Structure formats: C-alpha cells, structure tokens
C-alpha cells in the first residue's frame, strides 16, 4: 500500500519499493526533478475566511447595511485518477500497476470575495423598498510543478447583481 499518510487509504500496488526508489533517484540525477515521497505524505488543505458586517439605522424609515465576505482556500490534489474509457479508474482496476509520487499532483486555490450593500426604506405604514447590490469575485488557481518548471493557470470571474424589491 503506497499513498498519502494513512496507509489504509493508500493504493495497493504491485510496484516494488526498490523500483520506486530507483526511479526517484534516476529522475533526480538525470533531470534534477525531486519526485518526493511515494508513501506517508500529507496533502495540504487550508481555508481562511471572515465576514464583516455594518448595520446603520439612518432614521426610523431608512436602514442601510453592508457585508463583506472573504474566503481563501488552498489544497493539494493528486494526479488524475482516470484510465481508459470503460475501465474505471486506477484505484479500482485491481491491477495495482501505478503509484503517484508526492510532487506529481497539483495545487488548487479558490479565493472568493463577496460584497453586499442593502438599503431598506419604509414609506407610509406598510410599503417597503429594498435595494441591494451583490458583487462576487471568484478566483481559481491551478499550480503545477514539473521538473524545474512551474505552471500557473488562473481563472477569474466577477458576478454583479442589482436587485430592487417593492412590497
């Protein structure tokens, strides 16, 4: 069983430990590529988030609030687990002919920012107008290291919604 830190979650394989060690040495000496471990390694996962909210009562008939939400997450991901069409994936094929090294994966970053501003106004005894602006900024980054080359794939998306409701 080789794979990430918990041996019970590793992938059973017929690949010999000596072969894995030899391949790692070969890659380092010929290509200056550090494969990393092939067993007992951890994948990084981190998520930082916070929320700020301000409520302001302008007067008895008008209320304003603004909220800001911030989220940054990063996680290591193993290489693709897919196989040929119709053959399932490498983990459940039972063949046990492949193992991924620690540095063979990639890293996902998902960063989201959300801003909401809302004005609630009451006119008369029962009418309410609620107007809000929502802006969401979503960024995803895939970071891949191959040999001494680093690849950075970045996608970014901005969604903005304005809504007014009268009751």
N, C-alpha and C positions, 0 to 999 in steps of 0.2 A: 504494500500500500504506500503510494507516494502522493504527496499533495500538500495543501495547506495544513496548518498546525495541528489540527485534531486528526489523528491517524484514522479514526473511524469514518471520517468524511473524505478521506483520500480516495484516489482512483486506483483500483487494483491493476497491476501491470505485470507482464512477463519480462519487461526490460530489466536487465541485470544492473545492480548498483555499480559494478565496475565499469559497465558500458556508459552509464550516465556520467560518472566521474571522468572517464576518459574523454568523452565528448566535450564536457565543460573545459577540461584542460586544453584540448585541441582548439576550441573556439578562442580561448584566452591567448594562447601562444601564437596562433596564426592570424587572428583578426582583431586582437585587443578587445574582445567582447566578453564581458562578465555575465555569465548566464544566471548567476545567483543560485540559490539552493533549489533542490528538487523535492525536498520534504521539510516538514516542520517550519514553514514560514507563514507569516500572517499577512493578510490583506488589510491595508489601511482604510478606515472608514471614519469620517469626521463630519459633523454637521453643526454649524453655528447659526443661531437665529435670535432675533429680538424684535420687539414690537414697541412702537412709541405712539401714544395717542394723546391728543389735546382736545378737550371739550371746552367751548366758550359760549356762555349764555349772553348774547348780545343785549337782549332785553326779554320781556315776558313773551314776545311773539316771534323772536328770531333766535335760532340756536345754530352754532357752527361747530363742526368737528373735523379734524384731520388725523389720519392714521398713516403710519409708515411701517412697513414690514420688510425685514431684511433676512435673507437666507443664503448661506454659503455652504455647500457640501462638496466633499471630495471622497472618492472611493476608488480603490484599485479593482480592476476587473481582470479575470483570467482570459486567455485567448479563446477564440470561438470554439464552441463545443460541437459544431456541426460536422456532419460527414456527408457521404454521397447521398443523393436523392433516394429516399426509401429505406435507408439503412439506419435511421435513428441518429444517435449521437455517440461520440467516442466512449462516454462513460457507461452506456448501457448495451454496447455491442457485445461485450463479453470477450472481445479479442484481446484486450489488455496490451495493445502494442504501442501505446503513446503515453507520454508524460510531458507536462509543461514545466519549464523552469520558472523560478520566481520572477525574473526580469522579462519573461516572454509576453506578459499581459500589457494592459494599457490602463490609463487613469481617466476617470470621468469627473468633471467638475460641473456642478449645476448651481448657478447663482441666480437668485430671483429677488427683485425689488418691486414692491407694490406700494403705491401711494393712492389714498382715497381722501377726497375732500367733499364734505357734505354740508349743505345749508338747508335747514328746516325752518319754514316760515308759516305762521298761522295767521289767517285773515278772517276776522269775524269769530263766531263761536265754534265753527266746525270745519272750515276749509284749511287744508294743509298743502303746501307745495314743498316737495323735497327734490333738491337738485344735487347730483353727485358726479364727480369726475374720478375715474379709476384709471390709473396707468400702471401697467405691469411690464417690467423689463426682465427678460429671461435670457440667460447666457449659458451655453453649454460648451465645454471644452473637452476634447479628447487629446490626451498627451501620450505619445508612443515613442519609446526609445528602441532603436535598432542600431546595433554596433555603437558607434560614437555619434550617430545622427539622432536628432530629436525632431519629431514631427508634431506640430501643433495644429489641430483642426478646431476652428472656433465657429459657432453659430450664435446668432443673437436675434432676438425677437422683441419688438415693442408692441404692446397692445394697449390701446387707449379707448375708453368707453365713457360717453357722457350720457346721463340719464336724468330726466325730469319727470316727476310723478305729481299729479294733482289729485287731491281727494276732496 
